Amino acid sequence: DAGKHESLPFIVMEYAPGDSLEARIERGPMSPAEVSELLGQLGAALDVVHDMGIAHRDIKPANILCATRQGATVYKLADFGLAKSFGSVFSDLKAPKKTQDAALVGTPAYMAPEYLAYGGTTSGAGDVWALAVVAYEALTQALPFDAGSVQSLAAAVWEGVVEPPSKLRPERGEALDAFFVRALARDPAARITSGGELAREFDAALERAAARLVVTEKMASARPPSVVPSLALPIPAVPQIGGGHEQFAPTDPAPTQSDEWTDDAVVVEAQQARRSPLAWVGVVIGAAALLGGGLWWLLGSGAAPTDSVASSSRPAASAAEV
């Protein structure tokens, strides 16, 4: 309400207890569900204001109040001190009751590219852009375009390269990246055109993210186990050749000085292993000599002594040749 009391003008405004959205974001980023509620309420409020032919022109977290009603948060758009009419509702207002045309007013970090480049207000598109910036900041605690001066900020906004929210907050996922690419597009014709549409597109992006998560979980549950248990098979001990002793199995302890195997025993065992082929040759030669002598005795016991001597000399020579 508004009027005069004893020649003094007054305005009656609602008291909204609570913090501003700016204070809320400083405490920490908001969840996607909270941002969805924020866009739903403020998007509907913007549509009402724009239908009246009024552009707010300074939407930012400091101008959004967070009131509490029956345990729920109610967001209220405040501070219409820079509002401007772009329709015919307030066409009869004359200067100085309205701001100048082409005047650059507002907060640069929340200004649309066409405002920074040309100034002026021809529609409420700048408010929708600013609300998208607010949503980005609420999710990430950062601005999509940030710079040290108005000139560098205008260059970054005009270039139109938005840092994906998923890079700043990986836990948010990549589902909302495409939403902000469209909501913060440089070309007004490519952007979302109303507050209500902004809220609906945000909710649709969240639904696609939830559906993608369900599909991913189903695929993960349908995969076979990636870890195959290994079988621990015992390794038998390998006997050592030539010594009569067996090697220690991999699980046996190493021999110590108190064991039967000493350094001298190992040397003797190795020497015996090297001499074993010559011993076998001697055994073969001895066996051949005995066999030859036995045959000579059986076959030549009745012959002349000279024949016996001649016969016995030949096998002996053969045995020596062997």
C-alpha positions as CSV (number, residue, x, y, z in Angstrom):
1,D,0.0,0.0,0.0
2,A,1.1,3.6,-0.4
3,G,-0.3,7.0,0.5
4,K,0.3,10.1,2.6
5,H,0.0,10.6,6.3
6,E,0.0,14.2,7.5
7,S,1.5,15.4,4.2
8,L,4.3,12.7,4.4
9,P,4.3,9.9,1.7
10,F,4.6,6.3,2.8
11,I,4.9,2.9,1.3
12,V,3.8,-0.3,3.1
13,M,6.0,-3.2,2.4
14,E,5.9,-6.8,3.6
15,Y,8.3,-7.8,6.3
16,A,10.2,-10.9,5.2
17,P,12.3,-12.3,8.1
18,G,15.3,-14.4,7.2
19,D,18.5,-14.1,5.3
20,S,19.2,-13.0,1.8
21,L,20.1,-15.6,-0.9
22,E,23.6,-14.0,-0.9
23,A,24.1,-15.0,2.8
24,R,22.7,-18.5,2.1
25,I,25.2,-19.1,-0.7
26,E,28.1,-17.9,1.4
27,R,27.4,-20.7,3.9
28,G,27.7,-23.3,1.1
29,P,26.5,-24.4,-2.3
30,M,22.8,-25.4,-2.6
31,S,21.6,-28.8,-3.8
32,P,20.0,-29.2,-7.2
33,A,16.6,-29.8,-5.4
34,E,17.0,-26.5,-3.6
35,V,17.9,-24.7,-6.8
36,S,14.9,-26.2,-8.5
37,E,12.6,-24.8,-5.8
38,L,14.3,-21.4,-6.1
39,L,13.9,-21.3,-9.9
40,G,10.3,-22.4,-9.6
41,Q,9.3,-19.6,-7.3
42,L,11.3,-16.8,-8.8
43,G,10.6,-17.9,-12.4
44,A,6.9,-17.6,-11.8
45,A,7.4,-14.1,-10.2
46,L,9.4,-12.9,-13.2
47,D,6.7,-14.0,-15.6
48,V,4.2,-11.9,-13.7
49,V,6.4,-8.9,-13.7
50,H,7.3,-9.2,-17.3
51,D,3.7,-9.6,-18.3
52,M,3.2,-6.2,-16.7
53,G,5.9,-4.8,-19.0
54,I,8.5,-4.3,-16.3
55,A,12.1,-5.4,-16.2
56,H,13.8,-5.7,-12.8
57,R,17.3,-5.1,-14.2
58,D,19.2,-6.0,-11.0
59,I,18.5,-9.6,-10.2
60,K,21.2,-11.0,-7.9
61,P,21.4,-13.0,-4.7
62,A,21.5,-9.8,-2.5
63,N,18.1,-8.8,-3.9
64,I,16.5,-12.1,-3.2
65,L,15.1,-12.7,0.3
66,C,14.7,-16.1,1.9
67,A,11.7,-16.0,4.2
68,T,10.3,-19.0,6.1
69,R,6.6,-19.9,6.1
70,Q,5.3,-23.0,7.9
71,G,8.8,-24.5,7.8
72,A,9.3,-24.0,4.1
73,T,11.5,-21.5,2.4
74,V,9.8,-18.8,0.4
75,Y,11.9,-16.8,-2.0
76,K,11.0,-13.2,-2.6
77,L,12.2,-10.8,-5.3
78,A,13.1,-7.5,-3.8
79,D,14.6,-4.1,-4.6
80,F,12.8,-2.8,-7.7
81,G,14.7,0.5,-7.5
82,L,16.2,0.0,-11.0
83,A,13.1,-1.4,-12.6
84,K,12.2,-0.1,-16.0
85,S,9.1,-0.3,-18.2
86,F,9.5,-1.8,-21.6
87,G,5.8,-1.9,-22.4
88,S,2.9,0.5,-22.5
89,V,1.7,0.2,-18.9
90,F,3.9,3.1,-17.7
91,S,4.3,4.9,-21.0
92,D,2.9,8.1,-19.5
93,L,5.8,8.5,-17.0
94,K,8.1,11.4,-17.8
95,A,11.6,12.2,-16.7
96,P,12.9,12.4,-14.0
97,K,10.5,9.7,-12.9
98,K,12.1,7.1,-15.1
99,T,15.7,6.2,-15.9
100,Q,17.4,7.4,-19.1
101,D,17.3,5.3,-22.2
102,A,20.5,3.3,-23.0
103,A,21.7,3.8,-19.4
104,L,23.8,1.0,-18.1
105,V,22.4,0.2,-14.7
106,G,22.6,-2.9,-12.5
107,T,25.4,-5.3,-11.4
108,P,27.8,-6.2,-14.3
109,A,28.3,-9.8,-13.2
110,Y,24.6,-10.5,-13.7
111,M,24.2,-8.5,-16.9
112,A,23.3,-10.1,-20.2
113,P,25.7,-9.7,-23.2
114,E,23.3,-7.3,-25.1
115,Y,23.1,-5.1,-22.0
116,L,26.8,-4.9,-21.6
117,A,27.3,-4.2,-25.3
118,Y,24.4,-1.9,-26.2
119,G,22.7,-0.9,-22.9
120,G,19.0,-0.3,-22.8
121,T,16.1,-2.6,-22.0
122,T,13.7,-3.9,-24.7
123,S,12.4,-6.9,-22.9
124,G,12.8,-9.0,-19.8
125,A,15.4,-11.3,-21.4
126,G,18.1,-9.8,-19.2
127,D,16.3,-10.8,-16.1
128,V,16.1,-14.4,-17.3
129,W,19.8,-14.4,-18.0
130,A,20.5,-13.0,-14.5
131,L,18.3,-15.6,-12.9
132,A,20.4,-18.3,-14.7
133,V,23.6,-16.7,-13.3
134,V,22.0,-16.8,-9.8
135,A,21.2,-20.6,-10.3
136,Y,24.8,-21.2,-11.4
137,E,26.2,-19.4,-8.4
138,A,23.9,-21.2,-6.0
139,L,25.1,-24.6,-7.3
140,T,28.8,-23.8,-7.4
141,Q,29.5,-20.8,-5.2
142,A,31.1,-19.2,-8.3
143,L,30.1,-17.0,-11.2
144,P,30.0,-18.4,-14.7
145,F,31.9,-15.3,-15.9
146,D,34.3,-13.5,-13.6
147,A,37.0,-10.9,-14.2
148,G,38.8,-8.1,-12.5
149,S,37.2,-5.2,-14.4
150,V,34.0,-4.4,-16.2
151,Q,35.8,-4.4,-19.6
152,S,37.3,-7.8,-19.1
153,L,34.0,-9.1,-17.8
154,A,32.2,-7.8,-20.8
155,A,34.8,-9.5,-23.1
156,A,34.3,-12.9,-21.2
157,V,30.5,-12.6,-21.4
158,W,30.6,-11.7,-25.1
159,E,32.9,-14.6,-25.8
160,G,30.3,-16.8,-24.3
161,V,32.5,-19.6,-22.9
162,V,30.8,-21.0,-19.8
163,E,32.8,-23.0,-17.3
164,P,30.9,-26.3,-16.9
165,P,29.5,-26.6,-13.4
166,S,30.7,-30.2,-13.3
167,K,34.3,-29.0,-13.3
168,L,33.7,-26.9,-10.3
169,R,31.5,-29.4,-8.5
170,P,32.1,-32.9,-9.9
171,E,29.5,-34.3,-7.5
172,R,26.8,-32.4,-9.4
173,G,27.5,-34.5,-12.5
174,E,27.4,-33.4,-16.1
175,A,23.6,-33.4,-16.6
176,L,23.3,-29.6,-15.9
177,D,26.2,-28.5,-18.1
178,A,24.0,-28.4,-21.3
179,F,21.3,-26.5,-19.4
180,F,23.6,-23.7,-18.6
181,V,25.1,-23.6,-22.1
182,R,21.7,-22.8,-23.4
183,A,20.5,-20.6,-20.5
184,L,23.7,-18.4,-20.8
185,A,24.0,-18.4,-24.6
186,R,25.2,-15.1,-26.1
187,D,22.5,-15.0,-28.7
188,P,19.1,-14.1,-27.1
189,A,17.3,-16.1,-29.8
190,A,19.1,-19.2,-28.6
191,R,18.4,-18.7,-24.9
192,I,15.5,-19.6,-22.7
193,T,13.0,-16.8,-23.0
194,S,11.0,-16.8,-19.7
195,G,11.3,-17.5,-16.0
196,G,8.8,-20.4,-16.1
197,E,10.6,-22.0,-19.0
198,L,13.9,-21.7,-17.2
199,A,12.5,-23.6,-14.2
200,R,11.0,-26.3,-16.4
201,E,14.2,-26.8,-18.3
202,F,16.2,-27.1,-15.1
203,D,13.8,-29.8,-13.8
204,A,13.9,-31.7,-17.1
205,A,17.7,-31.7,-16.9
206,L,17.5,-33.2,-13.4
207,E,15.1,-35.9,-14.6
208,R,17.4,-36.8,-17.4
209,A,20.3,-37.1,-14.9
210,A,18.2,-39.3,-12.6
211,A,17.2,-41.6,-15.5
212,R,20.8,-41.8,-16.6
213,L,21.8,-42.8,-13.0
214,V,19.2,-45.6,-12.9
215,V,20.5,-47.0,-16.3
216,T,24.1,-46.8,-15.1
217,E,23.3,-48.7,-11.8
218,K,21.4,-51.4,-13.7
219,M,24.3,-51.9,-16.1
220,A,26.7,-52.1,-13.2
221,S,24.6,-54.7,-11.4
222,A,24.3,-56.8,-14.6
223,R,28.1,-57.0,-15.2
224,P,29.9,-60.2,-14.1
225,P,32.3,-60.0,-11.3
226,S,35.5,-58.4,-12.4
227,V,37.7,-60.1,-9.8
228,V,38.4,-63.8,-10.3
229,P,39.7,-65.5,-7.2
230,S,43.1,-67.1,-7.7
231,L,43.9,-70.7,-6.8
232,A,46.9,-71.2,-4.5
233,L,48.3,-74.6,-5.6
234,P,51.1,-76.3,-3.6
235,I,54.5,-76.5,-5.5
236,P,56.1,-79.9,-5.0
237,A,59.8,-80.1,-4.1
238,V,62.1,-81.0,-6.9
239,P,64.7,-83.8,-6.1
240,Q,68.3,-83.0,-6.8
241,I,70.0,-85.2,-9.3
242,G,72.9,-87.4,-8.3
243,G,73.2,-86.8,-4.5
244,G,70.3,-88.7,-3.1
245,H,69.1,-85.6,-1.3
246,E,66.1,-83.5,-2.2
247,Q,65.9,-79.8,-2.7
248,F,64.0,-77.7,-0.2
249,A,60.5,-76.8,-1.2
250,P,59.7,-73.0,-1.6
251,T,58.0,-73.2,1.8
252,D,60.8,-75.0,3.6
253,P,63.2,-72.9,5.8
254,A,66.7,-72.4,4.5
255,P,69.3,-74.8,6.0
256,T,71.3,-73.7,9.0
257,Q,74.7,-74.7,10.4
258,S,73.0,-77.3,12.6
259,D,71.5,-79.2,9.7
260,E,73.2,-82.2,8.1
261,W,73.9,-80.3,5.0
262,T,77.2,-78.4,5.5
263,D,79.4,-76.7,2.9
264,D,81.9,-79.7,2.8
265,A,79.0,-82.1,2.3
266,V,77.8,-80.1,-0.6
267,V,81.3,-80.1,-2.2
268,V,81.6,-83.9,-1.8
269,E,78.1,-84.4,-3.2
270,A,79.0,-82.3,-6.3
271,Q,82.2,-84.2,-6.9
272,Q,80.4,-87.5,-6.6
273,A,77.8,-86.3,-9.1
274,R,80.6,-85.4,-11.6
275,R,82.4,-88.8,-11.2
276,S,79.3,-90.9,-11.5
277,P,79.5,-91.3,-15.3
278,L,83.1,-92.7,-15.1
279,A,82.0,-95.2,-12.4
280,W,79.3,-96.5,-14.6
281,V,81.8,-97.1,-17.4
282,G,84.1,-99.1,-15.1
283,V,81.2,-101.2,-14.0
284,V,80.3,-102.0,-17.7
285,I,83.9,-102.9,-18.6
286,G,84.2,-105.2,-15.5
287,A,81.0,-107.0,-16.3
288,A,82.1,-107.5,-19.9
289,A,85.4,-109.1,-18.7
290,L,83.7,-111.4,-16.4
291,L,81.2,-112.5,-19.0
292,G,84.0,-113.2,-21.5
293,G,86.0,-115.2,-19.0
294,G,83.0,-117.3,-18.2
295,L,82.3,-118.1,-21.8
296,W,86.0,-119.0,-22.4
297,W,85.9,-121.4,-19.5
298,L,82.8,-123.2,-20.6
299,L,83.7,-123.5,-24.3
300,G,87.4,-124.0,-24.1
301,S,88.0,-126.3,-21.1
302,G,88.7,-129.3,-23.4
303,A,91.0,-127.6,-26.0
304,A,94.8,-127.5,-26.2
305,P,96.6,-125.1,-24.0
306,T,97.8,-123.1,-26.9
307,D,94.3,-122.6,-28.2
308,S,93.1,-121.7,-24.7
309,V,95.8,-119.1,-24.4
310,A,95.0,-117.7,-27.9
311,S,91.2,-117.7,-27.2
312,S,91.6,-116.0,-23.9
313,S,93.8,-113.3,-25.3
314,R,91.3,-112.1,-27.8
315,P,88.4,-111.4,-25.4
316,A,90.8,-109.7,-23.2
317,A,91.9,-107.5,-26.0
318,S,88.3,-106.9,-26.9
319,A,87.5,-105.9,-23.4
320,A,90.4,-103.5,-23.3
321,E,89.3,-102.0,-26.5
322,V,85.9,-101.4,-25.1
